[in-house]
Amino acid sequence: MDTILELGLEYGFNLPAHAIDGLRIFVQVTEPKPNILSFFEKFEYLAKLMVDYDAVNRIAYENGEDAKNEGVDYIELRFSPLFMATTHRLDPVGVTEAVVDGVERGKRDFEMLVQLIGIISRIYGV
């Protein structure tokens, strides 16, 4: 969540809170949700922050850092290059490269196993 707050401040976004505790309710699933769409609402601020490939790379890298800090040794990260690219009209190939690079650096730096699961949503068409 530090990543969201720091990127939001860096890029001048109007976040709903400027402290981790206040931001948590908007970006983290903290209780059961009635449906998958309610779950996806938590991605709204994160999608806005994927303004360029450096931000995407940082998000991918810091996923590994956060997991390691929580005592996790193995994670599987799902990501949708098209979803991540849409808000700021990035190239999905560039997004994929940024994610892969960030994850690879994280694997080395945090000495953990990370696997990527690329997903494709039907809403983007063929």
C-alpha positions in Angstrom: 0.0 0.0 0.0 3.0 2.3 0.5 3.5 2.0 -3.3 0.1 3.3 -4.0 0.4 6.2 -1.6 3.9 7.1 -2.8 3.0 6.9 -6.5 -0.2 8.9 -6.0 1.8 11.7 -4.3 4.6 11.5 -6.9 2.2 11.8 -9.8 -0.1 14.3 -8.1 -3.2 12.1 -8.0 -6.1 13.0 -5.8 -6.2 10.0 -3.5 -9.1 9.5 -1.0 -6.6 9.5 1.8 -3.0 10.6 2.4 -2.1 8.1 5.1 -1.9 4.3 4.9 -4.6 3.6 7.4 -7.1 5.9 5.6 -6.2 4.5 2.2 -6.6 0.9 3.2 -10.4 0.7 2.9 -10.2 2.0 -0.7 -7.5 -0.4 -2.0 -7.4 -3.5 0.1 -10.0 -6.2 0.4 -10.6 -6.3 4.2 -13.9 -8.2 4.3 -15.9 -10.6 2.2 -17.3 -9.1 -1.0 -20.7 -10.0 -2.5 -19.4 -10.5 -6.0 -16.3 -10.3 -8.2 -17.2 -6.8 -9.4 -17.0 -5.5 -5.8 -13.6 -7.1 -5.6 -12.4 -5.4 -8.8 -13.4 -1.9 -7.5 -10.3 -2.1 -5.3 -8.1 -1.8 -8.5 -9.5 1.6 -9.4 -6.7 3.6 -7.8 -4.0 1.2 -8.7 -5.0 1.4 -12.4 -4.7 5.2 -12.3 -1.2 4.9 -11.0 0.1 2.8 -13.9 1.0 6.0 -15.7 4.2 4.7 -17.4 6.4 1.6 -17.5 8.5 2.7 -14.6 5.4 2.8 -12.4 4.3 -0.6 -13.6 7.8 -2.0 -13.0 7.9 -0.6 -9.5 4.5 -2.1 -8.7 5.6 -5.5 -9.9 8.9 -5.3 -8.0 7.3 -4.1 -4.7 4.8 -6.9 -4.8 7.7 -9.2 -4.2 9.1 -7.0 -1.5 5.7 -6.8 0.3 5.3 -10.6 0.1 8.8 -11.2 1.5 8.2 -8.7 4.3 5.1 -10.7 5.2 7.1 -14.0 5.4 6.0 -15.3 2.0 8.6 -17.4 0.1 6.5 -18.2 -3.0 3.9 -16.1 -4.8 1.9 -16.3 -8.1 1.0 -12.9 -9.5 -1.8 -12.6 -11.9 -1.7 -9.7 -14.2 -3.6 -8.4 -17.3 -1.4 -6.5 -19.7 -4.4 -5.0 -21.4 -6.1 -3.9 -18.2 -2.9 -2.4 -16.9 -2.2 -0.6 -20.2 -5.7 0.8 -20.8 -6.0 3.8 -18.5 -2.9 5.6 -19.8 -2.8 4.1 -23.3 0.4 2.1 -22.7 1.5 -0.6 -25.1 0.6 -4.0 -23.5 3.9 -5.4 -24.7 5.7 -2.7 -22.8 3.6 -3.4 -19.7 4.4 -7.1 -19.9 8.1 -6.3 -20.2 7.9 -3.9 -17.2 6.1 -6.5 -15.1 8.6 -9.3 -16.0 11.6 -7.1 -15.3 10.2 -5.9 -12.0 9.4 -9.4 -10.9 12.8 -10.8 -12.0 14.6 -8.0 -10.0 12.4 -8.8 -7.0 13.2 -12.5 -7.3 16.9 -11.8 -7.1 16.7 -9.1 -4.5 14.3 -10.9 -2.1 15.5 -14.4 -2.9 12.0 -15.8 -3.4 10.1 -17.7 -6.0 7.6 -15.7 -8.1 5.6 -17.0 -11.0 3.5 -14.9 -13.3 0.1 -15.8 -14.6 -0.9 -13.6 -17.6 -4.6 -13.2 -18.0 -6.7 -12.0 -20.9 -10.2 -10.7 -20.4 -13.0 -11.2 -22.9 -14.1 -7.5 -22.5 -11.1 -6.5 -24.6 -12.2 -8.6 -27.6 -9.9 -10.8 -29.7 
